Amino acid sequence: MGAITFPNVMIVSISWIVFDSKRLGSRHAKWSSRDHICPVTISARNANSPNWSNKMSITKPGKIEIAFVLMASRITRRSRYQKFIEEIGLKGGENVLDFGAGWGDNSYYIAKSLNQKGRVTALDVSEEWQTVAKKRLKEFHNIDFVQSDIRSSSLLNGSFDVIVISYVLHDIPAKERSEIIKSLAIKLKSTGFIQLREPTKERHGMPMDEIRSLMKKAGLKESNSTVGKKEFKARYSKS
């Protein structure tokens, strides 16, 4: 949906948020100091401002941004996240890292898929999104919240059965992606794997070939890949 206007009333376009809102919460390298900003904007119009836009912050979302994202989550959570998590095929007792946990939609479905032996770690560098996720997921007792850069986190090496990367990697500056993937690979158990989903559109995403190259350099092998028109999904393991 595009921007709609009425006299003296501001109505904000939410089409991008509804369909691509995940990227606002997936912040997992320390690029906040660069004031990294989402290139896509919220458009709005009113009687006194015929055309303006406000860019969304990556690591420090404001109250309005958070409100819009959570509204979009309520609309799209089941279709965007539940199916993706179900495709992983969790058995229930795994130790799972949600890399780029954002406001917690992936962590929500991961936690529901685990039994008393399983745990999920919701990792994010953003203090704001961690606060939101903790509030939304307070009913779960099998989630650990960690605000940290994966490269400097205290998470134990070789401790995760599964690492979930969903619409996160493309938001990390290109020159930092290799180091991030290598740090994630170190956190995997020898039998563990990374379950990845990334957009591949030119305006919003990254090339599939770059993803494959990064994983290969980290010593990870690809399996179960799906190449779509707008996104790429694959599993990467050490063995």
C-alpha positions in Angstrom: 0.0 0.0 0.0 1.2 3.5 -0.8 0.9 6.8 1.1 -2.8 7.9 1.5 -3.7 11.5 2.1 -6.6 13.3 3.6 -6.8 17.1 4.4 -4.9 18.0 7.5 -4.3 14.3 8.3 -1.0 12.4 8.2 -1.2 8.7 7.2 2.1 6.8 6.9 2.7 4.2 4.3 3.5 0.8 5.8 3.9 -1.3 2.7 7.7 -1.7 3.2 7.4 -2.4 6.9 4.8 -5.1 6.4 6.8 -7.0 3.8 10.4 -6.2 4.7 10.2 -5.3 8.4 12.7 -8.0 9.6 15.7 -6.0 8.5 14.9 -3.3 11.1 15.6 -5.7 13.9 18.6 -7.7 12.6 21.6 -5.9 13.9 24.6 -8.0 14.8 27.8 -6.3 14.1 29.1 -3.1 15.7 28.2 -0.7 13.0 26.0 1.6 15.2 28.9 4.0 15.5 28.7 4.5 11.7 25.1 5.7 12.1 24.0 3.0 9.6 20.6 3.8 8.3 18.0 1.8 6.4 17.9 3.2 2.9 14.2 2.6 2.6 12.0 5.3 4.1 8.5 5.7 5.5 6.7 8.2 3.3 4.0 10.5 4.7 2.1 13.5 3.6 -0.1 16.1 5.3 -1.4 19.6 4.7 1.6 21.4 5.9 4.2 18.9 4.6 3.5 17.8 1.0 6.3 15.3 0.8 8.8 14.2 3.4 10.5 11.0 4.6 12.2 9.8 7.7 14.9 7.1 7.6 14.8 4.3 10.1 17.7 3.7 12.4 19.3 0.3 12.4 20.3 -0.1 16.0 18.4 2.7 17.8 14.8 2.6 16.7 12.4 5.2 18.0 9.1 4.5 19.6 7.2 5.1 16.3 9.5 2.7 14.4 9.1 0.1 17.1 5.3 0.5 17.0 5.1 0.0 13.3 7.4 -3.0 13.3 5.3 -4.7 16.0 2.1 -3.9 14.1 3.7 -5.5 11.0 4.8 -8.5 13.1 1.3 -9.2 14.2 0.2 -9.2 10.6 3.0 -11.2 9.1 4.6 -13.3 11.9 3.0 -16.6 11.1 3.6 -16.4 7.3 7.1 -14.9 7.5 8.7 -16.7 10.5 6.8 -19.8 11.5 7.2 -21.6 8.2 10.9 -20.8 8.1 11.5 -22.2 11.6 9.4 -25.3 10.9 11.6 -26.0 7.9 14.6 -26.4 10.2 13.1 -29.6 11.6 14.1 -29.1 15.2 13.7 -32.2 17.4 13.3 -30.3 20.6 16.5 -30.7 22.6 18.8 -28.4 20.5 20.8 -25.4 21.6 19.9 -22.7 19.1 21.4 -19.3 18.4 19.0 -16.7 16.9 21.5 -14.4 15.3 19.8 -11.1 14.6 17.0 -11.8 17.0 15.6 -8.3 16.7 12.1 -8.1 18.3 12.0 -11.8 18.7 9.7 -13.4 16.1 12.2 -16.2 15.1 13.0 -16.8 18.8 9.3 -17.1 19.6 8.8 -20.0 17.1 12.1 -21.6 18.0 11.3 -21.5 21.7 7.9 -23.1 21.0 9.6 -25.9 19.0 11.9 -26.9 21.9 11.3 -29.1 24.8 12.7 -28.8 28.4 16.2 -29.8 27.2 16.4 -27.2 24.4 17.3 -23.5 24.7 17.5 -20.6 22.3 19.9 -17.6 22.7 18.5 -14.4 21.2 21.5 -12.4 20.3 21.4 -8.7 19.2 23.7 -5.7 19.4 20.7 -3.3 19.8 19.7 -2.5 23.4 16.4 -1.2 22.2 15.4 -4.4 20.3 16.6 -6.6 23.2 14.3 -4.7 25.5 11.4 -5.2 23.1 12.1 -8.9 22.7 12.4 -9.5 26.5 9.1 -7.9 27.0 7.4 -9.8 24.2 8.9 -13.2 25.1 8.7 -13.0 28.9 6.4 -16.0 29.0 9.2 -18.3 27.8 11.7 -19.8 30.2 14.0 -21.4 27.6 15.3 -18.1 26.1 18.6 -16.4 27.0 18.9 -12.8 25.9 22.4 -11.6 24.9 23.2 -8.1 23.8 26.6 -8.4 22.1 28.6 -8.4 18.9 29.1 -12.1 18.0 32.8 -11.4 17.6 33.3 -10.3 21.2 30.5 -12.3 22.9 31.1 -14.6 25.8 29.2 -17.4 24.1 31.1 -20.7 24.2 32.7 -22.0 21.0 31.3 -25.2 19.7 28.1 -24.9 21.8 25.3 -24.5 19.3 23.5 -27.2 17.3 21.8 -24.7 15.1 22.4 -21.0 14.2 19.5 -19.2 12.6 20.3 -16.3 10.2 17.2 -14.7 8.8 17.4 -11.4 6.9 20.5 -10.2 8.9 23.7 -10.7 6.9 22.8 -8.3 4.1 22.5 -5.4 6.7 26.1 -6.0 7.9 28.8 -3.9 6.1 30.3 -5.9 3.4 33.9 -5.8 4.7 32.7 -7.2 8.1 30.6 -10.1 6.8 33.5 -12.6 6.4 34.6 -12.1 10.0 31.1 -12.4 11.3 30.5 -15.7 9.5 33.8 -17.1 10.7 32.8 -16.1 14.3 29.5 -17.9 13.9 31.1 -21.0 12.5 33.3 -21.2 15.5 30.2 -21.3 17.8 28.8 -24.3 16.0 29.2 -27.8 17.3 31.0 -30.2 14.9 27.6 -31.7 13.9 25.8 -28.3 13.9 24.6 -26.2 11.0 23.5 -22.7 10.0 20.0 -22.2 8.7 20.1 -19.1 6.5 17.5 -17.0 4.7 18.6 -13.7 3.0 17.0 -11.4 0.5 18.7 -11.2 -2.9 17.0 -8.2 -4.5 19.3 -5.5 -5.8 17.7 -2.8 -3.7 17.3 -4.9 -0.6 19.6 -7.8 -0.2 23.0 -9.3 -1.2 24.1 -11.6 -4.1 23.7 -15.3 -3.6 27.2 -15.9 -4.9 28.6 -13.7 -2.1 26.8 -15.7 0.6 28.1 -18.9 -0.8 31.6 -17.5 -1.0 31.5 -16.3 2.6 30.3 -19.7 3.8 33.0 -21.5 1.9 35.7 -19.3 3.3 34.5 -20.2 6.8 34.8 -23.9 6.0 31.1 -24.5 5.7 29.4 -26.8 3.2 26.0 -26.0 1.6 23.0 -28.3 1.4 19.2 -28.0 1.0 19.4 -24.7 -0.9 16.4 -22.9 -2.4 16.9 -20.2 -4.9 13.8 -17.9 -5.2 13.2 -14.7 -7.1 13.6 -12.5 -4.1 15.4 -14.6 -1.5 17.9 -17.4 -1.0 17.7 -20.2 1.6 20.3 -22.8 2.5 21.8 -24.9 5.2 25.5 -24.8 6.0 27.4 -27.3 8.1 30.9 -28.2 9.1 30.6 -31.8 8.1 
